Amino acid sequence: MNSAIRHSVGLGAAAIALVSFSASVSNRSLDDWPQWRGTKRDGMSLEKGLLKAWPKEGPPAAWRVTGAGAGYSSFATAHGRLYTMGARGGTEYAMAFDAASGKKLWEVPHGRQFGNDRGDGPRATPTVDGDRLYVFGASGDLAAMEAATGRSLWKVNVLEKFGGSNIRWGLSESPLVLNDRVLVSPGGSGASIVALKKTDGSLLWKSLADEAGYSSAVLHEAGGVRQAIYFTAERALGVDVETGSLLWSYNQVANRTANIATPIVRGNKVFLSSGYSTGAALLELTPSKGRVDAKQVYFTREMRNHHASSVLVGEHLYGFSDAILMAMKFDNGEVAWRDRSVGKGSVIFADDRLYLYSEQGLVGLAEPSPSGYREHGRFQIPTGNLPTWSHPVVSNGRLFIRDQDTLFAFDVRHK
C-alpha cells in the first residue's frame, strides 16, 4: 500500500460501483448549467447543434454588459437566468441576469468583501436547486435565496460558526447541494467539512480537521453509500454524506500552496491533479475486508492543473498542465500530445469541441482528439489588469464568459 494512502470506515464486502450523481436540480432544462462545472460537475455540456468552427472574428456577439463587480465567480444558468457573484464598496453581492438580453434582474448584498492582491471579491459559483439558489462568499458567508428574486431564506457565516480561518486567496468552493442538505468546507477543527439542512441552515454533521482547499467537491456512490469527494489543503478524501465519516484519503497529489482542481471520477476510478510542481494521480476505490481501499493506479508529474480542471472525453483527459494544453490517457497517464494552444487557461466541453479560455482573455475552440491538437477558431476579448480566471459556460446555445465586472455572451449555436 502506498504510504500516501489512508482509509477507514468499512462499507462491507459489496462491490463498489461509482456512479456519477449531480446536485438535486429539479425542473431543469438539459441545456442549463445549474452549478459549478455543469450538471455533474465534470465540465461537460449536454448540448448539441453547436458550431464546429468559428468565423475568423469569432462567433457572433449576443450582448456585453457591465455591473458584475469584482471577483472570479463563474456562472450557473437555469430558468432563463444567469447567476453569479461580485463585489463593490466593501460588500459581496449575489446577482441574476437575463440570459437572453444581459439585463440585470436582481442583486442582493451577501456579505463582507474579500480582498487580496490577486483580485478582490467572491470566487465560488452559485448552485441552483429547483427554485432556490445557494451562494458561498469568499469570507465564509453561505446563504439560501429565492432564485427568482434573491430574497434571503437563511444565511450563516461558516467561519464564525465553526471556528474556521480563511485561506490565503479566499474560500473558493462552490456549495454541493444534495436532496436535503448542503455541504461546504469551513476548515475548522472538528469542522473541516459540514453538512447543513438546506431548508434552514441547521447543522446535520461536522467532520475532520483539515484546512479548506480551493477545490469543489463532487458526489458519487460507493457500495450503496453516497460520498462527497473533497480535495482539502492536505489531501483528497471521501466522506459519507449521511454521517460525515471518513471513507478514504490520499495525500501524495496535494501541495501545501493551493489544491484547486475538481476531482474527476469514472467508474471506480478517481483522478486528482494539482499545480505548483506537483502532478496528478489516479486512484481505484475497491472494498477490502469491510473497508474502502484507495489504491494508487499511477502518479505522474504530468497534467499539473493549476486553477482549472481537466475534462474527460472518451478515454482521454484534456486540460492545462500549467500553461500547456495536454491530452492524457485517463487509465494509464500516457501523454498523447502537448500544445501551447491559447496559453494557460480553463477548458470545458460541448458538442465534440473543447472551449478554451486563457487567463489573458483569448478564447479558443478545439477538437478533443488524442491524435493531435486541432483548433477551429479563436478570438480575443478586451481585458483589464487581472487574469481572466472566471471559467466559461456553454448553455442554451450561448458561450458566457466573464472578466471581472464585464460579462460577455456569444451565439455558438449552428443556425
LUMFI-522599 format. One line per field, with one value per residue (C-alpha): residue number from 1; residue in three letters; x, y negated, z negated. Coordinates in nm, 2 decimals. Each point is the difference from the previous one (the first is absolute). Layout:
num c(NUM;...)
residu c(Ala;...)
u c(X;...)
v c(Y;...)
w c(Z;...)
REM end
This chain:
num c(1;2;3;4;5;6;7;8;9;10;11;12;13;14;15;16;17;18;19;20;21;22;23;24;25;26;27;28;29;30;31;32;33;34;35;36;37;38;39;40;41;42;43;44;45;46;47;48;49;50;51;52;53;54;55;56;57;58;59;60;61;62;63;64;65;66;67;68;69;70;71;72;73;74;75;76;77;78;79;80;81;82;83;84;85;86;87;88;89;90;91;92;93;94;95;96;97;98;99;100;101;102;103;104;105;106;107;108;109;110;111;112;113;114;115;116;117;118;119;120;121;122;123;124;125;126;127;128;129;130;131;132;133;134;135;136;137;138;139;140;141;142;143;144;145;146;147;148;149;150;151;152;153;154;155;156;157;158;159;160;161;162;163;164;165;166;167;168;169;170;171;172;173;174;175;176;177;178;179;180;181;182;183;184;185;186;187;188;189;190;191;192;193;194;195;196;197;198;199;200;201;202;203;204;205;206;207;208;209;210;211;212;213;214;215;216;217;218;219;220;221;222;223;224;225;226;227;228;229;230;231;232;233;234;235;236;237;238;239;240;241;242;243;244;245;246;247;248;249;250;251;252;253;254;255;256;257;258;259;260;261;262;263;264;265;266;267;268;269;270;271;272;273;274;275;276;277;278;279;280;281;282;283;284;285;286;287;288;289;290;291;292;293;294;295;296;297;298;299;300;301;302;303;304;305;306;307;308;309;310;311;312;313;314;315;316;317;318;319;320;321;322;323;324;325;326;327;328;329;330;331;332;333;334;335;336;337;338;339;340;341;342;343;344;345;346;347;348;349;350;351;352;353;354;355;356;357;358;359;360;361;362;363;364;365;366;367;368;369;370;371;372;373;374;375;376;377;378;379;380;381;382;383;384;385;386;387;388;389;390;391;392;393;394;395;396;397;398;399;400;401;402;403;404;405;406;407;408;409;410;411;412;413;414;415)
residu c(Met;Asn;Ser;Ala;Ile;Arg;His;Ser;Val;Gly;Leu;Gly;Ala;Ala;Ala;Ile;Ala;Leu;Val;Ser;Phe;Ser;Ala;Ser;Val;Ser;Asn;Arg;Ser;Leu;Asp;Asp;Trp;Pro;Gln;Trp;Arg;Gly;Thr;Lys;Arg;Asp;Gly;Met;Ser;Leu;Glu;Lys;Gly;Leu;Leu;Lys;Ala;Trp;Pro;Lys;Glu;Gly;Pro;Pro;Ala;Ala;Trp;Arg;Val;Thr;Gly;Ala;Gly;Ala;Gly;Tyr;Ser;Ser;Phe;Ala;Thr;Ala;His;Gly;Arg;Leu;Tyr;Thr;Met;Gly;Ala;Arg;Gly;Gly;Thr;Glu;Tyr;Ala;Met;Ala;Phe;Asp;Ala;Ala;Ser;Gly;Lys;Lys;Leu;Trp;Glu;Val;Pro;His;Gly;Arg;Gln;Phe;Gly;Asn;Asp;Arg;Gly;Asp;Gly;Pro;Arg;Ala;Thr;Pro;Thr;Val;Asp;Gly;Asp;Arg;Leu;Tyr;Val;Phe;Gly;Ala;Ser;Gly;Asp;Leu;Ala;Ala;Met;Glu;Ala;Ala;Thr;Gly;Arg;Ser;Leu;Trp;Lys;Val;Asn;Val;Leu;Glu;Lys;Phe;Gly;Gly;Ser;Asn;Ile;Arg;Trp;Gly;Leu;Ser;Glu;Ser;Pro;Leu;Val;Leu;Asn;Asp;Arg;Val;Leu;Val;Ser;Pro;Gly;Gly;Ser;Gly;Ala;Ser;Ile;Val;Ala;Leu;Lys;Lys;Thr;Asp;Gly;Ser;Leu;Leu;Trp;Lys;Ser;Leu;Ala;Asp;Glu;Ala;Gly;Tyr;Ser;Ser;Ala;Val;Leu;His;Glu;Ala;Gly;Gly;Val;Arg;Gln;Ala;Ile;Tyr;Phe;Thr;Ala;Glu;Arg;Ala;Leu;Gly;Val;Asp;Val;Glu;Thr;Gly;Ser;Leu;Leu;Trp;Ser;Tyr;Asn;Gln;Val;Ala;Asn;Arg;Thr;Ala;Asn;Ile;Ala;Thr;Pro;Ile;Val;Arg;Gly;Asn;Lys;Val;Phe;Leu;Ser;Ser;Gly;Tyr;Ser;Thr;Gly;Ala;Ala;Leu;Leu;Glu;Leu;Thr;Pro;Ser;Lys;Gly;Arg;Val;Asp;Ala;Lys;Gln;Val;Tyr;Phe;Thr;Arg;Glu;Met;Arg;Asn;His;His;Ala;Ser;Ser;Val;Leu;Val;Gly;Glu;His;Leu;Tyr;Gly;Phe;Ser;Asp;Ala;Ile;Leu;Met;Ala;Met;Lys;Phe;Asp;Asn;Gly;Glu;Val;Ala;Trp;Arg;Asp;Arg;Ser;Val;Gly;Lys;Gly;Ser;Val;Ile;Phe;Ala;Asp;Asp;Arg;Leu;Tyr;Leu;Tyr;Ser;Glu;Gln;Gly;Leu;Val;Gly;Leu;Ala;Glu;Pro;Ser;Pro;Ser;Gly;Tyr;Arg;Glu;His;Gly;Arg;Phe;Gln;Ile;Pro;Thr;Gly;Asn;Leu;Pro;Thr;Trp;Ser;His;Pro;Val;Val;Ser;Asn;Gly;Arg;Leu;Phe;Ile;Arg;Asp;Gln;Asp;Thr;Leu;Phe;Ala;Phe;Asp;Val;Arg;His;Lys)
u c(0.00;0.14;0.09;-0.20;-0.33;-0.21;-0.34;-0.26;-0.37;-0.11;-0.27;-0.04;0.10;-0.23;0.17;0.05;-0.18;0.08;-0.28;-0.01;-0.25;-0.08;-0.15;-0.38;-0.11;-0.37;-0.19;0.32;0.05;0.27;0.17;0.03;0.33;-0.14;0.32;0.38;0.13;-0.36;-0.26;0.25;0.29;0.21;0.02;-0.21;-0.30;-0.28;-0.08;0.00;-0.03;0.28;0.25;0.29;0.22;-0.01;0.04;0.33;-0.14;-0.15;-0.37;-0.26;-0.03;-0.34;0.06;0.26;-0.09;0.18;-0.12;0.12;0.26;0.33;0.06;0.07;-0.34;-0.11;-0.37;-0.29;-0.28;-0.37;-0.35;0.14;0.22;0.38;0.11;0.33;0.17;0.20;0.12;0.02;0.03;0.10;-0.30;-0.04;-0.33;-0.19;-0.17;-0.20;0.00;-0.24;0.18;-0.16;0.07;0.26;-0.23;0.06;-0.31;0.09;0.30;0.01;0.28;0.15;0.29;0.33;0.22;0.32;0.31;0.32;0.30;-0.12;-0.34;-0.28;-0.35;-0.16;0.14;-0.27;-0.28;-0.37;-0.19;-0.36;-0.23;-0.35;-0.14;0.29;0.35;0.29;0.30;0.33;0.21;0.37;-0.02;-0.21;-0.36;-0.23;-0.36;-0.31;-0.21;-0.31;0.14;-0.26;0.05;0.31;-0.21;0.19;-0.12;0.28;0.37;0.30;0.36;0.17;0.34;-0.16;-0.24;0.25;0.33;0.17;0.26;0.00;0.26;0.25;-0.20;-0.34;-0.26;-0.07;-0.20;-0.35;-0.26;-0.10;-0.38;-0.16;-0.35;-0.04;0.34;0.28;0.37;0.28;0.34;0.07;0.33;-0.06;0.13;-0.25;-0.19;0.21;-0.31;-0.35;-0.35;-0.28;-0.37;-0.08;-0.34;0.12;0.39;0.00;0.28;-0.03;0.36;0.36;0.31;0.38;0.26;0.16;0.06;-0.23;0.13;-0.11;-0.16;-0.38;-0.13;-0.16;-0.27;0.02;-0.13;0.22;-0.15;-0.34;0.15;0.00;0.33;0.13;0.35;0.19;0.35;0.09;0.32;0.16;-0.14;-0.27;-0.27;-0.35;-0.26;-0.33;-0.25;-0.25;0.23;0.32;0.21;0.34;0.00;0.34;0.28;0.31;0.26;0.28;-0.18;-0.05;0.23;0.02;-0.07;-0.33;-0.20;-0.26;-0.11;-0.32;0.03;-0.11;-0.16;-0.08;-0.11;0.19;0.30;0.07;0.24;0.16;0.24;0.17;0.26;0.30;0.23;-0.21;-0.18;-0.30;-0.11;-0.26;-0.15;-0.21;-0.26;-0.08;-0.14;0.24;-0.08;-0.28;0.16;0.07;0.36;0.12;0.27;0.23;-0.01;0.26;0.16;0.14;0.17;-0.20;-0.34;0.07;-0.34;0.03;-0.32;-0.19;-0.12;0.03;-0.29;-0.02;-0.12;0.01;0.32;0.20;0.02;0.05;0.13;0.26;0.32;0.11;0.01;-0.01;-0.32;0.04;-0.18;0.07;-0.15;-0.21;0.07;0.38;0.12;0.16;0.04;-0.15;0.11;0.09;-0.08;0.03;-0.35;-0.15;0.24;-0.07;-0.37;-0.31;-0.19;-0.36;-0.16;-0.31;-0.11;0.33;0.20;0.23;-0.07;0.32;0.03;0.34;0.09;0.08;-0.35;0.08;-0.29;0.05;-0.19;0.18;-0.06;0.03;0.21;0.28;0.18;0.09;-0.11;-0.24;-0.13;-0.32;0.00;0.11;-0.07;0.11;-0.22;0.11;0.14;0.11;0.31;-0.10;0.01;-0.33;-0.04;-0.38;-0.08;-0.21;-0.35;-0.19;-0.38;-0.30;0.20;0.22;0.35;0.02;0.33;0.10;0.28;-0.07;-0.27;-0.08;-0.21;0.00;-0.24;0.07;-0.24;0.17;-0.31;0.01;-0.26)
v c(0.00;-0.34;-0.20;-0.30;0.20;0.04;0.15;0.05;0.07;0.33;0.04;0.38;0.24;-0.13;-0.09;-0.37;-0.16;-0.36;-0.17;-0.38;-0.20;-0.36;-0.24;0.00;-0.23;0.05;-0.16;-0.05;-0.02;0.24;-0.31;-0.17;-0.02;-0.01;0.01;0.00;0.19;0.09;0.26;0.27;-0.24;0.16;-0.30;0.18;-0.16;0.22;-0.25;0.09;-0.20;-0.24;-0.15;0.23;-0.29;-0.37;-0.29;-0.18;-0.27;0.26;0.09;-0.27;-0.21;0.01;-0.27;-0.15;-0.16;-0.14;0.00;0.34;-0.16;0.14;0.37;0.33;0.17;0.19;0.06;0.22;0.00;0.10;-0.14;-0.23;-0.17;-0.03;0.00;-0.12;-0.20;-0.32;-0.26;-0.38;-0.25;0.25;0.23;0.32;0.05;0.28;-0.09;0.12;-0.11;0.08;0.25;-0.12;-0.37;-0.04;-0.23;0.02;0.14;-0.03;-0.05;0.05;-0.06;0.33;-0.07;-0.17;-0.05;0.21;-0.19;0.14;-0.11;0.26;-0.15;-0.10;0.15;0.35;0.30;0.26;0.07;0.01;0.33;0.01;0.25;-0.02;-0.34;-0.06;-0.14;0.08;-0.24;0.01;-0.32;-0.02;-0.11;0.30;-0.12;0.28;-0.08;0.14;-0.23;0.00;0.05;-0.23;-0.30;0.04;-0.01;0.14;0.33;0.05;-0.09;0.10;-0.09;0.34;-0.14;-0.17;0.29;0.28;-0.16;0.01;-0.24;-0.14;0.12;-0.22;-0.07;0.03;0.28;0.12;0.32;0.00;0.15;0.36;0.03;0.34;0.11;-0.14;-0.15;-0.23;0.08;-0.26;0.00;-0.27;0.17;-0.02;0.24;0.28;-0.18;0.02;0.10;-0.06;0.10;-0.24;0.06;-0.18;-0.13;-0.20;0.03;0.20;0.24;0.37;0.10;-0.13;0.20;0.00;-0.27;-0.08;-0.35;-0.09;0.03;-0.20;0.30;0.08;0.34;0.26;0.25;0.37;0.33;0.28;0.33;-0.16;-0.28;-0.34;-0.18;-0.35;-0.01;-0.30;-0.13;-0.19;-0.19;0.32;0.29;0.15;0.19;0.15;-0.06;0.17;-0.28;0.14;0.01;-0.19;0.32;0.02;0.27;-0.03;-0.26;-0.05;-0.28;0.04;-0.22;-0.28;-0.30;-0.25;-0.30;0.04;0.31;-0.13;0.25;0.19;0.38;0.20;0.34;0.27;0.35;0.08;-0.23;-0.35;-0.24;-0.28;-0.27;-0.31;-0.25;-0.16;0.28;0.28;0.21;0.24;0.33;0.26;0.20;0.32;0.04;0.36;0.18;0.19;0.18;-0.23;-0.33;-0.21;0.02;-0.29;0.17;-0.22;0.10;-0.25;-0.33;-0.23;-0.34;-0.06;-0.18;-0.25;-0.18;-0.35;-0.20;0.21;0.36;0.24;0.16;0.37;0.07;0.36;0.16;-0.32;-0.30;-0.34;-0.27;-0.26;0.12;-0.34;-0.20;0.30;0.16;0.38;0.32;0.29;0.34;0.04;0.36;-0.01;-0.36;0.03;-0.34;-0.02;-0.35;-0.35;-0.34;-0.36;-0.06;-0.32;-0.01;0.09;0.00;0.21;0.25;0.14;0.24;-0.03;0.17;0.16;-0.31;-0.14;-0.36;-0.16;-0.33;-0.12;-0.22;-0.27;-0.02;0.22;0.23;0.32;0.29;0.33;0.36;0.26;0.25;0.21;-0.01;-0.37;-0.36;-0.13;-0.35;-0.13;-0.36;-0.26;-0.36;-0.25;-0.20;-0.33;0.06;-0.20;0.04;0.33;0.35;0.13;0.29;0.02;0.32;0.00;0.16;0.13;-0.01;-0.02;-0.06;-0.28;-0.03;-0.21;-0.14;-0.26;-0.24;-0.15;-0.26;0.08;0.29;0.12;0.23;0.15;0.20;0.34;0.19;0.11;-0.19)
w c(0.00;0.10;-0.31;0.13;-0.03;-0.31;-0.04;-0.28;-0.05;0.14;0.27;0.00;0.27;0.27;0.32;0.05;0.29;0.03;0.18;0.07;-0.19;0.06;-0.25;-0.02;0.28;0.06;0.29;0.19;0.37;0.14;0.15;-0.34;-0.20;-0.35;-0.21;0.01;0.31;0.10;-0.09;-0.11;-0.09;0.28;0.23;0.26;0.18;0.14;0.28;0.37;0.31;-0.07;0.24;0.08;0.12;-0.06;0.25;0.00;-0.23;-0.23;-0.06;0.02;-0.32;-0.16;-0.27;-0.23;-0.33;-0.30;-0.37;-0.12;-0.24;-0.10;-0.03;0.17;-0.05;0.31;0.10;-0.07;0.25;-0.05;0.05;0.28;-0.26;-0.04;-0.36;-0.13;-0.28;-0.02;-0.24;-0.03;-0.28;-0.27;0.07;0.19;0.20;0.15;0.33;0.29;0.36;0.28;0.22;0.32;-0.04;-0.27;-0.20;-0.38;-0.16;-0.37;-0.23;-0.37;-0.26;-0.12;-0.23;-0.07;0.30;0.01;0.10;0.15;0.21;0.26;0.04;-0.24;-0.03;0.01;0.16;-0.02;0.24;-0.11;0.00;0.13;-0.17;0.13;-0.10;-0.24;0.04;-0.23;-0.01;-0.19;-0.04;-0.03;-0.36;-0.11;0.05;0.11;0.09;0.16;0.21;0.22;0.35;0.16;-0.23;-0.22;-0.31;-0.29;-0.16;-0.24;-0.04;-0.21;-0.01;-0.03;-0.11;-0.30;-0.08;0.04;-0.10;0.34;0.13;0.34;0.25;0.18;0.32;-0.15;-0.03;0.35;0.00;0.15;-0.24;0.06;-0.03;-0.05;-0.05;-0.35;-0.09;0.12;-0.06;-0.03;-0.16;-0.27;-0.09;-0.37;-0.26;-0.01;0.27;0.31;0.19;-0.11;0.12;-0.06;0.04;0.33;-0.12;-0.30;-0.02;-0.33;-0.06;0.10;-0.06;-0.01;0.07;0.01;-0.06;0.34;0.11;0.29;0.35;0.31;0.17;0.03;-0.11;0.23;-0.10;0.08;-0.14;-0.13;-0.11;-0.06;-0.21;0.15;-0.04;0.06;0.14;-0.13;0.07;-0.31;-0.08;-0.11;0.20;0.22;-0.20;0.01;-0.27;-0.05;0.07;-0.25;-0.30;0.09;-0.07;0.18;0.26;0.16;0.05;0.21;-0.04;0.26;0.26;-0.25;-0.02;-0.29;0.22;0.17;0.09;0.25;0.27;-0.03;-0.03;0.31;-0.04;0.25;-0.12;-0.31;0.08;-0.13;0.18;-0.20;0.10;-0.14;0.11;-0.17;0.15;-0.15;0.26;0.03;-0.13;0.09;-0.29;0.01;-0.27;-0.10;-0.30;-0.21;-0.33;-0.09;0.10;0.31;0.14;0.20;0.22;0.21;0.36;0.10;-0.11;0.27;0.01;0.32;0.01;-0.28;-0.01;-0.16;-0.03;0.26;0.01;0.29;0.19;0.08;0.36;0.11;-0.13;-0.04;-0.23;0.15;-0.23;-0.06;-0.16;-0.13;0.33;0.25;0.12;-0.02;0.10;-0.24;-0.01;-0.31;-0.08;0.01;0.01;0.34;0.17;0.35;0.09;-0.14;0.16;-0.11;0.14;-0.14;-0.29;-0.36;-0.07;-0.06;0.21;0.03;0.26;0.21;0.32;0.10;-0.07;-0.27;-0.10;-0.12;-0.19;-0.08;-0.30;0.25;0.15;0.31;0.09;0.21;0.15;0.04;0.08;-0.27;0.19;-0.14;0.33;-0.02;-0.08;0.26;-0.04;0.16;-0.09;-0.25;-0.10;-0.26;-0.25;-0.15;-0.35;-0.31;-0.21;-0.18;0.15;0.15;-0.24;0.01;0.18;0.31;0.03;0.31;-0.06;0.23;0.31;-0.15;-0.13;-0.31;-0.12;-0.26;-0.07;-0.35;0.04;0.37;0.13;0.36;0.18;0.35;0.22;0.07;0.12;0.36;0.20)
REM end
